[in-house]
């Protein structure tokens, strides 16, 4: 075990995926429903991965809302804050896995994220203002049994391997279907 990761299982997973690339195809699911006002709830219970449908022992439930100054009731983090959480969590997880694979024992990993948003865009008040985040800044503090230059290199490798970072930076197409009635 290194950084809470079973490295034998990590290397076994890498070997299995190298031998059978099709096992790497995953499809994640999230179901959301509106409760009231800006309050809505997402349930995440299963996914498809490694060639099979997987049902988790318990569903994860995440509430979302908006702060009162944006017409919400603080029922949960705003969707934009959830994006920052997802990015922080993915960078951290990627870093932990990369460090474990490179035989680096981490002592502490902390990150602070800030996202810049001008709400005039998403409220339809300024057509020249983007609807979404205009900038995200991530500051990571990492300590471990490696030289500072190695830790910086591990963070860069984690950035390169982060699914959420890649999704955000690449601008993945989103298709929206609508059912009415």
N, C-alpha and C positions, 0 to 999 in steps of 0.2 A: 504494500500500500504506500502510495506517495501522494500527498496533498488530498487524502481522502479518496483517491482513485485506485482501483485495483488494476495495476499496470499489466498484470498477466492477462486480464480480461481486455484491457485496452489494446494490447498488441494482438490478441486473438481476434478481436473485432476487425482491426485493420487488415489482418491476414485474410479473414473470411471475405471482406469486401473486395480485396484485391483479387481473390480467386473467383468470386461471383459478384461482379459489379451491380447486377440487378437488385441485390439485397440493399443497395444504398438508396433506393427510391422510397421516399416517405411522403405521406399525405396527411397533414394535420387538419383537425376540425375544431371549430369553435362555433357555438350557437349563442346568439344574443337575443334578448328580448327587452323591450321598453317597459319601464315600470311607471314613471310619471315625470313630467318635466324633462330635465336633463339626466335623470336617473335611469340607467339601464344596467343589465346584468348579463355577463357572459359565462357560459358553462362549458368547460373543456373536460371531456370524459374519455375520449379514445382517439386513436390514430391508426393509420396503416403504415407499417414499416417492416423491413426485412421479410417481405413477401407474405405478410399476414395482417389481419385486423387485430388490433390490441384494444381491449377494454381495461381501463384502469380500475383498481380496487375501489377508488373513490374519485368523484368528480372534483375538479377545481372550479371554484366560483369566484368571479372577480366583478365587483361593482365598479361602475364608472359614473361620473357626474361632472359638474362644473362648479367652480367657486361661486359664491353668492354674487360677486360683482359681474359675473357673466351669466346671470339669471338662473344659476343652479342653487343647490342646497348642500353642497359639500358631501354628497352621498358616497363619494369615492374619488380617486384621482381622475383628473381629466384625461381624455384619450391622448392628448399630447404628452402628458406626464407618463402615461403608460408606455408610449414610444420610448421615452428616456429610460424607463425601467427596463424595457426589453433590451435596449442597446447595452445598458450597464450589465445586466445579467448575462447576456451572450458574450460580451467581451471578457467578463470575469471567468465564465465557464470555459471559454476557449483558452484563456491564459492558464488556467489550472490544468487542463488537459495537455497543452503544449509543454508546460513545465514538467509535468509528470513523465511525459514521453522523453524529455531531454534530461531526466534524472536530476531536476532541480527541486529542492524542498522549499516551498514557499512558507513564509512566516505570517505574512499579512498582505491582503490585497484590499484596497479601498478605491472607490472612484467617486468623483463628483461630476455631474452632468448639468449643463445649462443649455436650454433651448430658447432661441429668440423667435418670437412670434408677434406679428402686428395683427390683432384681431379684426382690424378694419377690413382686411381681405376676406376672411371667412364670413363676416357679417354683411358683405355686399356693399360696403360703404366706400371702397376705393378699388376700382378695377386694376390699377397699376400696382397693387400690393398683393403678393402671393397669398394663397389661402393657408399654406402650411408653414412649417418651421423654415426660417430663413438661414439659420445657423445653429449648429450644435457644437458645443465645446465639451471635451472629455478630459478630465485630469485624473490620472491614475497614480496611486502611491503603492509601490510594490517592494516588499522586503523578502529576502530568502537567502539561501546558502550559496549564492552565485555573485559574481562581481556585478557592479551596477551596469556596466555595458551589456552584460549577458541578460540581465533583467529587462533592460530597454529593448533588446533584440527579441526577447520572448513576448513582450507586449506588442511589438510590431508584427510578429508572426501570428499572435492571437487576433489582431486586427485583420490580417489577411485571411484568416480562417473563420471569422465570425459571420454566421448566416444573417444575423440582423443588420450588422454593419453593411454587408454586401447588398442586402435587399434595399436598404435606405440609399446607399451610394449609387447603385445601379439603376434605381427607378423601375422596379418590376411592374409590368402591366397588371392592371386590376380589371377584371370583367365583372360587371354587375348585372344580374338578372332580376326581374321583378315579377312577383305573383300578386295579383289583386283579387279583391272579392271578399 
